[in-house]
């Protein structure tokens, strides 16, 4: 399973990389106050990152299906579900960031038309203050999600390590059992051999006693009944 572990870790690293890039782009969108084409460009990059993230999660799910042990499958499936929840959270943050950015852009455009340059500067300052607060709130939310994801990744690594240790223990126990089985089989063969030898010895002793008795009877016959 060593090769499989390497592929799983590489896939996990790629998923984490995509997730962090999405968070960084979402933060850029939050801070974007125009123009509209800049916001469109940022959203295109986010869509590309989400596409790559979906593919990586599908790869991890496929690796889970290919595992031989049910316990390994469940670990990877749990990680896949966690990554999908994280992706949905990022999508929610992305939508909120777009709403905040578009609202900011719309307000700035309206202010430029209605109040002129001086008023626009003052209103832009106020809008930026509100936007900064919104940015701070969303950033805190993203950081909280990142911490939760880091904890989940750590728990997954600990689970994989525990499973690997358990697998080695089972393998060692199996080897010991095989050795004990071989010893038992050898003992059985020796016992069978000794039983056969004991039977042979008993037969030889019986024949020796019969020969001895026959000889004694023959001698007695010759001495007591020489005329027979």
Rosetta constraint file for C-alpha pairs under 8 A:
AtomPair CA 1 CA 5 HARMONIC 6.24 0.50
AtomPair CA 2 CA 6 HARMONIC 6.47 0.50
AtomPair CA 3 CA 7 HARMONIC 6.54 0.50
AtomPair CA 4 CA 8 HARMONIC 6.17 0.50
AtomPair CA 4 CA 63 HARMONIC 7.88 0.50
AtomPair CA 5 CA 9 HARMONIC 6.15 0.50
AtomPair CA 6 CA 10 HARMONIC 6.22 0.50
AtomPair CA 7 CA 11 HARMONIC 6.11 0.50
AtomPair CA 8 CA 12 HARMONIC 6.11 0.50
AtomPair CA 8 CA 60 HARMONIC 6.72 0.50
AtomPair CA 8 CA 63 HARMONIC 7.34 0.50
AtomPair CA 9 CA 13 HARMONIC 6.16 0.50
AtomPair CA 10 CA 14 HARMONIC 6.30 0.50
AtomPair CA 11 CA 15 HARMONIC 6.22 0.50
AtomPair CA 11 CA 56 HARMONIC 6.41 0.50
AtomPair CA 11 CA 59 HARMONIC 7.50 0.50
AtomPair CA 11 CA 60 HARMONIC 6.54 0.50
AtomPair CA 12 CA 16 HARMONIC 6.19 0.50
AtomPair CA 12 CA 60 HARMONIC 7.78 0.50
AtomPair CA 13 CA 17 HARMONIC 6.10 0.50
AtomPair CA 14 CA 18 HARMONIC 6.21 0.50
AtomPair CA 14 CA 56 HARMONIC 7.12 0.50
AtomPair CA 15 CA 19 HARMONIC 6.12 0.50
AtomPair CA 15 CA 53 HARMONIC 5.93 0.50
AtomPair CA 15 CA 56 HARMONIC 6.09 0.50
AtomPair CA 15 CA 57 HARMONIC 7.07 0.50
AtomPair CA 16 CA 20 HARMONIC 6.18 0.50
AtomPair CA 17 CA 21 HARMONIC 6.25 0.50
AtomPair CA 18 CA 22 HARMONIC 6.15 0.50
AtomPair CA 18 CA 49 HARMONIC 6.03 0.50
AtomPair CA 18 CA 50 HARMONIC 7.61 0.50
AtomPair CA 18 CA 52 HARMONIC 7.28 0.50
AtomPair CA 18 CA 53 HARMONIC 5.91 0.50
AtomPair CA 19 CA 23 HARMONIC 6.32 0.50
AtomPair CA 19 CA 53 HARMONIC 7.33 0.50
AtomPair CA 19 CA 87 HARMONIC 7.59 0.50
AtomPair CA 20 CA 24 HARMONIC 6.24 0.50
AtomPair CA 21 CA 25 HARMONIC 6.20 0.50
AtomPair CA 21 CA 49 HARMONIC 7.38 0.50
AtomPair CA 22 CA 26 HARMONIC 6.09 0.50
AtomPair CA 22 CA 46 HARMONIC 5.96 0.50
AtomPair CA 22 CA 49 HARMONIC 6.35 0.50
AtomPair CA 22 CA 50 HARMONIC 7.44 0.50
AtomPair CA 22 CA 90 HARMONIC 7.42 0.50
AtomPair CA 23 CA 27 HARMONIC 6.25 0.50
AtomPair CA 23 CA 90 HARMONIC 7.11 0.50
AtomPair CA 23 CA 142 HARMONIC 7.14 0.50
AtomPair CA 24 CA 28 HARMONIC 6.37 0.50
AtomPair CA 25 CA 29 HARMONIC 6.25 0.50
AtomPair CA 25 CA 42 HARMONIC 6.71 0.50
AtomPair CA 25 CA 45 HARMONIC 7.67 0.50
AtomPair CA 25 CA 46 HARMONIC 6.46 0.50
AtomPair CA 26 CA 30 HARMONIC 6.27 0.50
AtomPair CA 26 CA 46 HARMONIC 7.64 0.50
AtomPair CA 26 CA 93 HARMONIC 7.22 0.50
AtomPair CA 26 CA 94 HARMONIC 5.61 0.50
AtomPair CA 26 CA 97 HARMONIC 6.41 0.50
AtomPair CA 27 CA 31 HARMONIC 6.43 0.50
AtomPair CA 27 CA 97 HARMONIC 7.60 0.50
AtomPair CA 27 CA 135 HARMONIC 7.42 0.50
AtomPair CA 27 CA 139 HARMONIC 7.14 0.50
AtomPair CA 28 CA 32 HARMONIC 6.09 0.50
AtomPair CA 28 CA 42 HARMONIC 7.64 0.50
AtomPair CA 29 CA 39 HARMONIC 6.56 0.50
AtomPair CA 29 CA 42 HARMONIC 6.68 0.50
AtomPair CA 29 CA 43 HARMONIC 7.83 0.50
AtomPair CA 29 CA 97 HARMONIC 5.95 0.50
AtomPair CA 29 CA 98 HARMONIC 6.49 0.50
AtomPair CA 29 CA 101 HARMONIC 6.42 0.50
AtomPair CA 30 CA 97 HARMONIC 4.84 0.50
AtomPair CA 30 CA 98 HARMONIC 6.97 0.50
AtomPair CA 30 CA 100 HARMONIC 6.46 0.50
AtomPair CA 30 CA 101 HARMONIC 5.65 0.50
AtomPair CA 30 CA 131 HARMONIC 7.68 0.50
AtomPair CA 30 CA 135 HARMONIC 5.92 0.50
AtomPair CA 31 CA 101 HARMONIC 7.06 0.50
AtomPair CA 31 CA 131 HARMONIC 7.50 0.50
AtomPair CA 31 CA 132 HARMONIC 7.77 0.50
AtomPair CA 31 CA 135 HARMONIC 7.09 0.50
AtomPair CA 32 CA 38 HARMONIC 7.79 0.50
AtomPair CA 32 CA 39 HARMONIC 6.70 0.50
AtomPair CA 32 CA 101 HARMONIC 5.84 0.50
AtomPair CA 33 CA 101 HARMONIC 6.07 0.50
AtomPair CA 33 CA 102 HARMONIC 7.84 0.50
AtomPair CA 33 CA 104 HARMONIC 5.98 0.50
AtomPair CA 33 CA 105 HARMONIC 5.33 0.50
AtomPair CA 34 CA 38 HARMONIC 6.38 0.50
AtomPair CA 34 CA 39 HARMONIC 6.69 0.50
AtomPair CA 34 CA 101 HARMONIC 7.94 0.50
AtomPair CA 34 CA 105 HARMONIC 5.74 0.50
AtomPair CA 35 CA 39 HARMONIC 6.87 0.50
AtomPair CA 35 CA 105 HARMONIC 7.42 0.50
AtomPair CA 36 CA 40 HARMONIC 6.28 0.50
AtomPair CA 36 CA 105 HARMONIC 7.66 0.50
AtomPair CA 37 CA 41 HARMONIC 6.16 0.50
AtomPair CA 38 CA 42 HARMONIC 6.32 0.50
AtomPair CA 39 CA 43 HARMONIC 6.22 0.50
AtomPair CA 39 CA 101 HARMONIC 7.98 0.50
AtomPair CA 40 CA 44 HARMONIC 6.26 0.50
AtomPair CA 41 CA 45 HARMONIC 6.51 0.50
AtomPair CA 42 CA 46 HARMONIC 6.35 0.50
AtomPair CA 43 CA 47 HARMONIC 6.20 0.50
AtomPair CA 44 CA 48 HARMONIC 6.33 0.50
AtomPair CA 45 CA 49 HARMONIC 6.27 0.50
AtomPair CA 46 CA 50 HARMONIC 6.17 0.50
AtomPair CA 47 CA 51 HARMONIC 6.17 0.50
AtomPair CA 48 CA 52 HARMONIC 6.38 0.50
AtomPair CA 49 CA 53 HARMONIC 6.09 0.50
AtomPair CA 50 CA 54 HARMONIC 6.17 0.50
AtomPair CA 50 CA 87 HARMONIC 7.92 0.50
AtomPair CA 51 CA 55 HARMONIC 6.49 0.50
AtomPair CA 52 CA 56 HARMONIC 6.28 0.50
AtomPair CA 53 CA 57 HARMONIC 6.21 0.50
AtomPair CA 54 CA 58 HARMONIC 6.18 0.50
AtomPair CA 55 CA 59 HARMONIC 6.20 0.50
AtomPair CA 56 CA 60 HARMONIC 6.30 0.50
AtomPair CA 57 CA 61 HARMONIC 6.20 0.50
AtomPair CA 57 CA 80 HARMONIC 6.17 0.50
AtomPair CA 57 CA 83 HARMONIC 7.09 0.50
AtomPair CA 57 CA 84 HARMONIC 7.54 0.50
AtomPair CA 58 CA 62 HARMONIC 6.17 0.50
AtomPair CA 59 CA 63 HARMONIC 6.29 0.50
AtomPair CA 60 CA 64 HARMONIC 6.36 0.50
AtomPair CA 60 CA 76 HARMONIC 7.13 0.50
AtomPair CA 60 CA 80 HARMONIC 6.71 0.50
AtomPair CA 61 CA 65 HARMONIC 6.46 0.50
AtomPair CA 61 CA 76 HARMONIC 6.89 0.50
AtomPair CA 61 CA 77 HARMONIC 6.29 0.50
AtomPair CA 61 CA 80 HARMONIC 6.13 0.50
AtomPair CA 62 CA 66 HARMONIC 6.40 0.50
AtomPair CA 63 CA 67 HARMONIC 6.56 0.50
AtomPair CA 63 CA 76 HARMONIC 7.74 0.50
AtomPair CA 64 CA 72 HARMONIC 7.15 0.50
AtomPair CA 64 CA 73 HARMONIC 4.72 0.50
AtomPair CA 64 CA 74 HARMONIC 7.54 0.50
AtomPair CA 64 CA 75 HARMONIC 7.99 0.50
AtomPair CA 64 CA 76 HARMONIC 5.21 0.50
AtomPair CA 64 CA 77 HARMONIC 6.19 0.50
AtomPair CA 65 CA 73 HARMONIC 6.33 0.50
AtomPair CA 66 CA 73 HARMONIC 7.88 0.50
AtomPair CA 67 CA 72 HARMONIC 6.30 0.50
AtomPair CA 67 CA 73 HARMONIC 5.69 0.50
AtomPair CA 68 CA 72 HARMONIC 7.59 0.50
AtomPair CA 68 CA 73 HARMONIC 7.71 0.50
AtomPair CA 69 CA 73 HARMONIC 6.46 0.50
AtomPair CA 70 CA 74 HARMONIC 6.28 0.50
AtomPair CA 71 CA 75 HARMONIC 6.37 0.50
AtomPair CA 72 CA 76 HARMONIC 6.41 0.50
AtomPair CA 72 CA 160 HARMONIC 7.90 0.50
AtomPair CA 72 CA 163 HARMONIC 7.87 0.50
AtomPair CA 73 CA 77 HARMONIC 6.06 0.50
AtomPair CA 74 CA 78 HARMONIC 6.02 0.50
AtomPair CA 75 CA 79 HARMONIC 6.41 0.50
AtomPair CA 75 CA 156 HARMONIC 7.19 0.50
AtomPair CA 75 CA 159 HARMONIC 7.64 0.50
AtomPair CA 75 CA 160 HARMONIC 7.71 0.50
AtomPair CA 76 CA 80 HARMONIC 6.18 0.50
AtomPair CA 77 CA 81 HARMONIC 6.25 0.50
AtomPair CA 78 CA 82 HARMONIC 6.26 0.50
AtomPair CA 79 CA 83 HARMONIC 6.20 0.50
AtomPair CA 79 CA 153 HARMONIC 7.91 0.50
AtomPair CA 79 CA 156 HARMONIC 7.24 0.50
AtomPair CA 80 CA 84 HARMONIC 6.22 0.50
AtomPair CA 81 CA 85 HARMONIC 6.25 0.50
AtomPair CA 82 CA 86 HARMONIC 6.22 0.50
AtomPair CA 82 CA 149 HARMONIC 7.92 0.50
AtomPair CA 82 CA 152 HARMONIC 7.83 0.50
AtomPair CA 83 CA 87 HARMONIC 6.09 0.50
AtomPair CA 84 CA 88 HARMONIC 6.22 0.50
AtomPair CA 85 CA 89 HARMONIC 6.27 0.50
AtomPair CA 86 CA 90 HARMONIC 6.28 0.50
AtomPair CA 86 CA 145 HARMONIC 7.48 0.50
AtomPair CA 86 CA 149 HARMONIC 7.51 0.50
AtomPair CA 87 CA 91 HARMONIC 6.22 0.50
AtomPair CA 88 CA 92 HARMONIC 6.29 0.50
AtomPair CA 89 CA 93 HARMONIC 6.27 0.50
AtomPair CA 90 CA 94 HARMONIC 5.99 0.50
AtomPair CA 90 CA 142 HARMONIC 7.97 0.50
AtomPair CA 91 CA 95 HARMONIC 6.27 0.50
AtomPair CA 92 CA 96 HARMONIC 6.34 0.50
AtomPair CA 93 CA 97 HARMONIC 6.06 0.50
AtomPair CA 93 CA 138 HARMONIC 7.15 0.50
AtomPair CA 93 CA 142 HARMONIC 7.84 0.50
AtomPair CA 94 CA 98 HARMONIC 6.22 0.50
AtomPair CA 95 CA 99 HARMONIC 6.29 0.50
AtomPair CA 96 CA 100 HARMONIC 6.22 0.50
AtomPair CA 97 CA 101 HARMONIC 6.08 0.50
AtomPair CA 98 CA 102 HARMONIC 5.92 0.50
AtomPair CA 99 CA 103 HARMONIC 5.95 0.50
AtomPair CA 100 CA 104 HARMONIC 6.15 0.50
AtomPair CA 100 CA 131 HARMONIC 7.23 0.50
AtomPair CA 100 CA 134 HARMONIC 7.74 0.50
AtomPair CA 101 CA 105 HARMONIC 6.16 0.50
AtomPair CA 102 CA 106 HARMONIC 5.99 0.50
AtomPair CA 103 CA 107 HARMONIC 6.04 0.50
AtomPair CA 104 CA 108 HARMONIC 6.15 0.50
AtomPair CA 104 CA 127 HARMONIC 6.78 0.50
AtomPair CA 104 CA 131 HARMONIC 7.46 0.50
AtomPair CA 105 CA 109 HARMONIC 6.18 0.50
AtomPair CA 106 CA 110 HARMONIC 6.16 0.50
AtomPair CA 107 CA 111 HARMONIC 6.03 0.50
AtomPair CA 107 CA 127 HARMONIC 7.97 0.50
AtomPair CA 108 CA 112 HARMONIC 6.12 0.50
AtomPair CA 108 CA 120 HARMONIC 6.99 0.50
AtomPair CA 108 CA 123 HARMONIC 7.68 0.50
AtomPair CA 108 CA 124 HARMONIC 6.40 0.50
AtomPair CA 109 CA 113 HARMONIC 6.45 0.50
AtomPair CA 110 CA 114 HARMONIC 6.12 0.50
AtomPair CA 111 CA 115 HARMONIC 5.58 0.50
AtomPair CA 111 CA 116 HARMONIC 7.12 0.50
AtomPair CA 111 CA 119 HARMONIC 7.21 0.50
AtomPair CA 111 CA 120 HARMONIC 5.31 0.50
AtomPair CA 111 CA 123 HARMONIC 7.14 0.50
AtomPair CA 112 CA 116 HARMONIC 5.30 0.50
AtomPair CA 112 CA 117 HARMONIC 6.35 0.50
AtomPair CA 112 CA 119 HARMONIC 7.77 0.50
AtomPair CA 112 CA 120 HARMONIC 5.34 0.50
AtomPair CA 115 CA 119 HARMONIC 5.11 0.50
AtomPair CA 115 CA 120 HARMONIC 6.24 0.50
AtomPair CA 116 CA 120 HARMONIC 5.95 0.50
AtomPair CA 117 CA 121 HARMONIC 6.29 0.50
AtomPair CA 118 CA 122 HARMONIC 6.62 0.50
AtomPair CA 119 CA 123 HARMONIC 6.08 0.50
AtomPair CA 120 CA 124 HARMONIC 5.77 0.50
AtomPair CA 121 CA 125 HARMONIC 6.26 0.50
AtomPair CA 122 CA 126 HARMONIC 6.49 0.50
AtomPair CA 123 CA 127 HARMONIC 5.99 0.50
AtomPair CA 124 CA 128 HARMONIC 5.90 0.50
AtomPair CA 125 CA 129 HARMONIC 6.25 0.50
AtomPair CA 126 CA 130 HARMONIC 6.41 0.50
AtomPair CA 127 CA 131 HARMONIC 5.95 0.50
AtomPair CA 128 CA 132 HARMONIC 5.79 0.50
AtomPair CA 129 CA 133 HARMONIC 6.36 0.50
AtomPair CA 130 CA 134 HARMONIC 6.28 0.50
AtomPair CA 131 CA 135 HARMONIC 5.90 0.50
AtomPair CA 132 CA 136 HARMONIC 6.00 0.50
AtomPair CA 133 CA 137 HARMONIC 6.22 0.50
AtomPair CA 134 CA 138 HARMONIC 6.19 0.50
AtomPair CA 135 CA 139 HARMONIC 5.88 0.50
AtomPair CA 136 CA 140 HARMONIC 6.10 0.50
AtomPair CA 137 CA 141 HARMONIC 6.30 0.50
AtomPair CA 138 CA 142 HARMONIC 6.16 0.50
AtomPair CA 139 CA 143 HARMONIC 6.10 0.50
AtomPair CA 140 CA 144 HARMONIC 6.16 0.50
AtomPair CA 141 CA 145 HARMONIC 6.29 0.50
AtomPair CA 142 CA 146 HARMONIC 6.11 0.50
AtomPair CA 143 CA 147 HARMONIC 6.19 0.50
AtomPair CA 144 CA 148 HARMONIC 6.30 0.50
AtomPair CA 145 CA 149 HARMONIC 6.17 0.50
AtomPair CA 146 CA 150 HARMONIC 6.13 0.50
AtomPair CA 147 CA 151 HARMONIC 6.24 0.50
AtomPair CA 148 CA 152 HARMONIC 6.24 0.50
AtomPair CA 149 CA 153 HARMONIC 6.16 0.50
AtomPair CA 150 CA 154 HARMONIC 6.17 0.50
AtomPair CA 151 CA 155 HARMONIC 6.15 0.50
AtomPair CA 152 CA 156 HARMONIC 6.12 0.50
AtomPair CA 153 CA 157 HARMONIC 6.21 0.50
AtomPair CA 154 CA 158 HARMONIC 6.22 0.50
AtomPair CA 155 CA 159 HARMONIC 6.10 0.50
AtomPair CA 156 CA 160 HARMONIC 6.15 0.50
AtomPair CA 157 CA 161 HARMONIC 6.14 0.50
AtomPair CA 158 CA 162 HARMONIC 6.11 0.50
AtomPair CA 159 CA 163 HARMONIC 6.13 0.50
AtomPair CA 160 CA 164 HARMONIC 6.12 0.50
AtomPair CA 161 CA 165 HARMONIC 6.20 0.50
AtomPair CA 162 CA 166 HARMONIC 6.12 0.50
AtomPair CA 163 CA 167 HARMONIC 6.02 0.50
AtomPair CA 164 CA 168 HARMONIC 6.29 0.50
AtomPair CA 165 CA 169 HARMONIC 6.23 0.50
AtomPair CA 166 CA 170 HARMONIC 6.14 0.50
AtomPair CA 167 CA 171 HARMONIC 6.13 0.50
AtomPair CA 168 CA 172 HARMONIC 6.11 0.50
AtomPair CA 169 CA 173 HARMONIC 6.10 0.50
AtomPair CA 170 CA 174 HARMONIC 6.06 0.50
AtomPair CA 171 CA 175 HARMONIC 6.25 0.50
AtomPair CA 172 CA 176 HARMONIC 6.26 0.50
AtomPair CA 173 CA 177 HARMONIC 6.09 0.50
AtomPair CA 174 CA 178 HARMONIC 6.18 0.50
AtomPair CA 175 CA 179 HARMONIC 6.28 0.50
AtomPair CA 176 CA 180 HARMONIC 6.17 0.50
AtomPair CA 177 CA 181 HARMONIC 6.04 0.50
AtomPair CA 178 CA 182 HARMONIC 6.23 0.50
AtomPair CA 179 CA 183 HARMONIC 6.30 0.50
AtomPair CA 180 CA 184 HARMONIC 6.12 0.50
AtomPair CA 181 CA 185 HARMONIC 6.15 0.50
AtomPair CA 182 CA 186 HARMONIC 6.19 0.50
AtomPair CA 183 CA 187 HARMONIC 6.16 0.50
AtomPair CA 184 CA 188 HARMONIC 6.13 0.50
AtomPair CA 185 CA 189 HARMONIC 6.29 0.50
AtomPair CA 186 CA 190 HARMONIC 6.29 0.50
AtomPair CA 187 CA 191 HARMONIC 6.12 0.50
AtomPair CA 188 CA 192 HARMONIC 6.15 0.50
AtomPair CA 189 CA 193 HARMONIC 6.12 0.50
AtomPair CA 190 CA 194 HARMONIC 6.06 0.50
AtomPair CA 191 CA 195 HARMONIC 6.10 0.50
AtomPair CA 192 CA 196 HARMONIC 6.30 0.50
AtomPair CA 193 CA 197 HARMONIC 6.23 0.50
AtomPair CA 194 CA 198 HARMONIC 6.05 0.50
AtomPair CA 195 CA 199 HARMONIC 6.27 0.50
AtomPair CA 196 CA 200 HARMONIC 6.30 0.50
AtomPair CA 197 CA 201 HARMONIC 6.13 0.50
AtomPair CA 198 CA 202 HARMONIC 6.19 0.50
AtomPair CA 199 CA 203 HARMONIC 6.30 0.50
AtomPair CA 200 CA 204 HARMONIC 6.25 0.50
AtomPair CA 201 CA 205 HARMONIC 6.15 0.50
AtomPair CA 202 CA 206 HARMONIC 6.16 0.50
AtomPair CA 203 CA 207 HARMONIC 6.22 0.50
AtomPair CA 204 CA 208 HARMONIC 6.12 0.50
AtomPair CA 205 CA 209 HARMONIC 6.16 0.50
AtomPair CA 206 CA 210 HARMONIC 6.14 0.50
AtomPair CA 207 CA 211 HARMONIC 6.07 0.50
AtomPair CA 208 CA 212 HARMONIC 6.07 0.50
AtomPair CA 209 CA 213 HARMONIC 6.07 0.50
AtomPair CA 210 CA 214 HARMONIC 6.01 0.50
AtomPair CA 211 CA 215 HARMONIC 6.14 0.50
AtomPair CA 212 CA 216 HARMONIC 6.24 0.50
AtomPair CA 213 CA 217 HARMONIC 6.13 0.50
AtomPair CA 214 CA 218 HARMONIC 6.11 0.50
AtomPair CA 215 CA 219 HARMONIC 6.24 0.50
AtomPair CA 216 CA 220 HARMONIC 6.17 0.50
AtomPair CA 217 CA 221 HARMONIC 5.99 0.50
AtomPair CA 218 CA 222 HARMONIC 6.31 0.50
AtomPair CA 219 CA 223 HARMONIC 6.30 0.50
AtomPair CA 220 CA 224 HARMONIC 5.78 0.50
AtomPair CA 220 CA 225 HARMONIC 7.75 0.50
AtomPair CA 221 CA 225 HARMONIC 5.28 0.50
AtomPair CA 221 CA 226 HARMONIC 6.93 0.50
AtomPair CA 221 CA 228 HARMONIC 7.97 0.50
AtomPair CA 222 CA 226 HARMONIC 4.83 0.50
AtomPair CA 222 CA 228 HARMONIC 7.84 0.50
